[in-house]
Amino acid sequence: MAISPTVNDLHVLFRVGEGEYALPAAEVLVMESYAGATRVPGVEPWVVGIVQIRGEVVPVVDLRRRFGLDGAELDGDRRVLVVRQGERSVGLLVDRAREVLSIGPDHLREPPEAVAQGTERMIRSVATVGDRLLMLIDTARVIGAVERRDAGEMGRGVDGD
């Protein structure tokens, strides 16, 4: 079953572990090398901390941890893809990102149900481009826990109500 052709054709490709993933290029504000983050206590285990990128402080979600994979050594290939969801910017830490590719709607398919459920629906669709199999992530679901936690914290009064 084909996904509707509302997806922008240009996508930023990136690797996390052995998987190859994509995001619509329109969602990516900037891509930067990753040199580390300032840790923040009490955040979800996949939030590695905060960084300042182009004057804005953004939380960084380690996609390896978010996807349940083992950690990786810090090397020159790791990148932070800063994405915007609503009024918020969040960095996605990936193993490698260096390619932009046009993926037409005719290449997109719904993920198998077992994959969709197993990934908490973080995989929006899969694409086949030549012999490559790409997984398009649902940014809102990947960073949703970060947003909900922030919203809950901001809604509490001094007494915790």
C-alpha positions as CSV (number, residue, x, y, z in Angstrom):
1,M,0.0,0.0,0.0
2,A,1.5,3.4,-1.0
3,I,1.7,6.3,1.4
4,S,0.0,9.5,0.1
5,P,2.2,11.8,-1.9
6,T,2.3,14.6,0.7
7,V,5.9,13.8,1.7
8,N,8.5,16.2,0.5
9,D,10.8,14.4,-2.0
10,L,14.1,15.6,-0.5
11,H,15.3,13.7,2.5
12,V,18.4,13.8,4.7
13,L,19.8,10.3,5.1
14,F,21.6,9.1,8.2
15,R,22.9,6.0,9.9
16,V,22.2,4.7,13.4
17,G,23.8,1.4,14.1
18,E,23.4,-0.8,11.0
19,G,20.2,0.9,9.9
20,E,19.8,3.6,7.3
21,Y,17.1,6.3,8.1
22,A,15.7,9.4,6.5
23,L,14.0,12.6,7.5
24,P,12.3,15.1,5.2
25,A,14.9,17.8,4.5
26,A,12.3,20.4,5.3
27,E,12.3,19.2,9.0
28,V,16.1,19.6,9.4
29,L,17.2,23.1,10.4
30,V,20.9,22.4,10.6
31,M,23.4,19.6,10.7
32,E,26.5,19.9,13.0
33,S,29.4,17.8,14.1
34,Y,28.9,16.4,17.6
35,A,31.6,17.1,20.2
36,G,29.6,16.2,23.3
37,A,26.7,17.7,25.4
38,T,26.2,19.1,28.8
39,R,24.4,16.5,30.9
40,V,21.1,17.4,32.5
41,P,19.9,15.4,35.6
42,G,16.5,13.8,35.6
43,V,15.9,13.6,31.8
44,E,15.0,10.4,29.9
45,P,18.0,8.1,29.4
46,W,18.1,8.8,25.7
47,V,18.5,12.6,26.2
48,V,22.3,13.0,26.4
49,G,22.1,16.6,27.4
50,I,22.0,20.0,25.9
51,V,24.1,21.8,23.3
52,Q,24.3,25.3,22.0
53,I,24.0,25.4,18.2
54,R,23.9,28.8,16.4
55,G,22.9,30.6,19.6
56,E,20.1,28.3,20.5
57,V,20.2,25.8,23.4
58,V,18.7,22.5,22.3
59,P,18.2,19.1,24.0
60,V,20.0,16.2,22.2
61,V,18.2,12.8,21.8
62,D,20.7,10.0,21.1
63,L,18.9,7.9,18.5
64,R,21.0,4.9,19.4
65,R,19.6,4.9,22.9
66,R,16.2,5.9,21.7
67,F,16.1,2.9,19.4
68,G,17.4,0.5,22.1
69,L,20.9,0.1,20.6
70,D,24.2,0.0,22.4
71,G,26.1,3.2,22.7
72,A,28.9,4.3,20.2
73,E,32.3,5.8,20.6
74,L,32.5,9.5,20.0
75,D,34.1,10.0,16.6
76,G,34.3,12.6,13.9
77,D,31.4,11.0,12.0
78,R,28.7,11.6,14.6
79,R,26.3,14.4,13.8
80,V,23.5,16.3,15.4
81,L,20.5,17.0,13.1
82,V,18.5,19.9,14.6
83,V,14.8,19.5,13.8
84,R,11.9,21.7,14.6
85,Q,8.6,20.4,16.0
86,G,6.1,23.1,16.6
87,E,7.9,25.8,18.6
88,R,10.7,23.5,19.8
89,S,14.0,22.6,18.3
90,V,15.6,19.3,19.3
91,G,18.9,17.7,18.2
92,L,19.0,14.1,17.0
93,L,22.4,12.5,17.5
94,V,23.2,10.1,14.7
95,D,26.2,8.0,13.7
96,R,26.7,9.5,10.3
97,A,24.8,11.9,8.0
98,R,26.2,13.2,4.7
99,E,23.6,12.6,2.0
100,V,20.5,14.2,0.7
101,L,18.4,12.1,-1.6
102,S,15.1,12.6,-3.5
103,I,12.6,9.9,-2.5
104,G,9.4,10.1,-4.4
105,P,6.1,9.0,-3.0
106,D,6.0,5.9,-5.2
107,H,9.0,4.6,-3.2
108,L,7.3,4.9,0.2
109,R,5.4,2.1,1.9
110,E,3.9,1.6,5.2
111,P,6.2,-0.4,7.5
112,P,5.1,-4.0,8.4
113,E,2.8,-3.9,11.4
114,A,5.3,-5.8,13.6
115,V,7.9,-3.1,12.8
116,A,5.5,-0.3,13.5
117,Q,4.4,-1.7,16.8
118,G,8.0,-2.8,17.9
119,T,9.3,0.7,17.3
120,E,6.4,2.5,19.1
121,R,5.4,3.8,15.6
122,M,8.6,5.8,15.4
123,I,9.1,4.4,11.9
124,R,6.6,6.3,9.7
125,S,7.3,4.5,6.4
126,V,10.0,2.5,4.6
127,A,11.4,3.4,1.2
128,T,13.2,1.3,-1.3
129,V,15.7,3.2,-3.5
130,G,17.6,0.8,-5.7
131,D,18.9,-1.9,-3.4
132,R,18.7,0.4,-0.4
133,L,16.1,0.0,2.3
134,L,15.5,3.3,4.2
135,M,13.3,3.9,7.3
136,L,11.6,7.3,7.5
137,I,11.3,8.3,11.1
138,D,8.3,10.1,12.7
139,T,10.1,13.0,14.4
140,A,7.2,13.9,16.6
141,R,7.1,10.3,18.0
142,V,10.9,10.1,18.5
143,I,11.0,13.4,20.5
144,G,7.5,13.2,21.8
145,A,8.6,12.1,25.3
146,V,10.9,15.0,25.6
147,E,8.1,17.4,24.7
148,R,5.6,15.8,27.1
149,R,8.0,15.9,30.0
150,D,8.9,19.5,29.4
151,A,5.2,20.4,29.2
152,G,4.5,18.6,32.4
153,E,7.3,20.3,34.2
154,M,6.3,23.7,33.0
155,G,2.7,23.1,34.1
156,R,3.6,22.5,37.7
157,G,3.4,25.1,40.4
158,V,6.0,25.7,43.1
159,D,4.3,23.1,45.3
160,G,4.4,20.5,42.5
161,D,0.7,20.8,41.7
